[in-house]
């Protein structure tokens, strides 16, 4: 149960911070925490044979992983800070 709570917090905290305008949805911190949380929850779902939840969290983890390695458009640098609201 501790893994489920920590995994959920790793997904929910970044979401709340984006909604409050503290982080952007493209920040590395946001993506890393989503990846960690969704991977933990996917493993828990697999161990519990909860196939619907495994599908949800597995796809969430894969999309987060892809976002980490997605090339940035030429001429754009990674944001120096995660503060501020991005036009998503």
SULCORDA-V353885 format. One record per residue. N is the residue number from 1. OMEGA is omega in whole degrees, 0 to 359 (* if undefined). D_FIRST is the distance of its C-alpha to the first C-alpha in whole Angstrom. Layout:
n->N omega->OMEGA d_first->D_FIRST
n->N omega->OMEGA d_first->D_FIRST
This chain:
n->1 omega->179 d_first->0
n->2 omega->179 d_first->4
n->3 omega->179 d_first->5
n->4 omega->180 d_first->5
n->5 omega->179 d_first->6
n->6 omega->178 d_first->9
n->7 omega->179 d_first->10
n->8 omega->178 d_first->11
n->9 omega->178 d_first->12
n->10 omega->177 d_first->14
n->11 omega->185 d_first->16
n->12 omega->182 d_first->16
n->13 omega->178 d_first->18
n->14 omega->179 d_first->21
n->15 omega->179 d_first->21
n->16 omega->181 d_first->22
n->17 omega->175 d_first->24
n->18 omega->180 d_first->26
n->19 omega->178 d_first->27
n->20 omega->179 d_first->28
n->21 omega->180 d_first->30
n->22 omega->177 d_first->29
n->23 omega->172 d_first->28
n->24 omega->181 d_first->29
n->25 omega->178 d_first->27
n->26 omega->181 d_first->29
n->27 omega->179 d_first->28
n->28 omega->180 d_first->27
n->29 omega->179 d_first->24
n->30 omega->184 d_first->23
n->31 omega->180 d_first->23
n->32 omega->180 d_first->21
n->33 omega->175 d_first->18
n->34 omega->180 d_first->18
n->35 omega->181 d_first->19
n->36 omega->182 d_first->16
n->37 omega->183 d_first->13
n->38 omega->177 d_first->15
n->39 omega->178 d_first->15
n->40 omega->180 d_first->11
n->41 omega->177 d_first->10
n->42 omega->178 d_first->13
n->43 omega->178 d_first->12
n->44 omega->180 d_first->9
n->45 omega->179 d_first->11
n->46 omega->180 d_first->14
n->47 omega->179 d_first->12
n->48 omega->181 d_first->11
n->49 omega->178 d_first->15
n->50 omega->193 d_first->14
n->51 omega->178 d_first->18
n->52 omega->179 d_first->18
n->53 omega->176 d_first->15
n->54 omega->178 d_first->16
n->55 omega->181 d_first->19
n->56 omega->185 d_first->18
n->57 omega->177 d_first->16
n->58 omega->178 d_first->18
n->59 omega->179 d_first->21
n->60 omega->180 d_first->20
n->61 omega->180 d_first->19
n->62 omega->178 d_first->23
n->63 omega->177 d_first->25
n->64 omega->179 d_first->23
n->65 omega->178 d_first->24
n->66 omega->181 d_first->28
n->67 omega->179 d_first->28
n->68 omega->185 d_first->28
n->69 omega->178 d_first->31
n->70 omega->180 d_first->33
n->71 omega->176 d_first->36
n->72 omega->177 d_first->37
n->73 omega->180 d_first->41
n->74 omega->177 d_first->44
n->75 omega->177 d_first->45
n->76 omega->179 d_first->41
n->77 omega->175 d_first->39
n->78 omega->179 d_first->36
n->79 omega->180 d_first->35
n->80 omega->180 d_first->36
n->81 omega->179 d_first->33
n->82 omega->181 d_first->31
n->83 omega->177 d_first->32
n->84 omega->182 d_first->34
n->85 omega->178 d_first->34
n->86 omega->174 d_first->35
n->87 omega->183 d_first->36
n->88 omega->* d_first->34
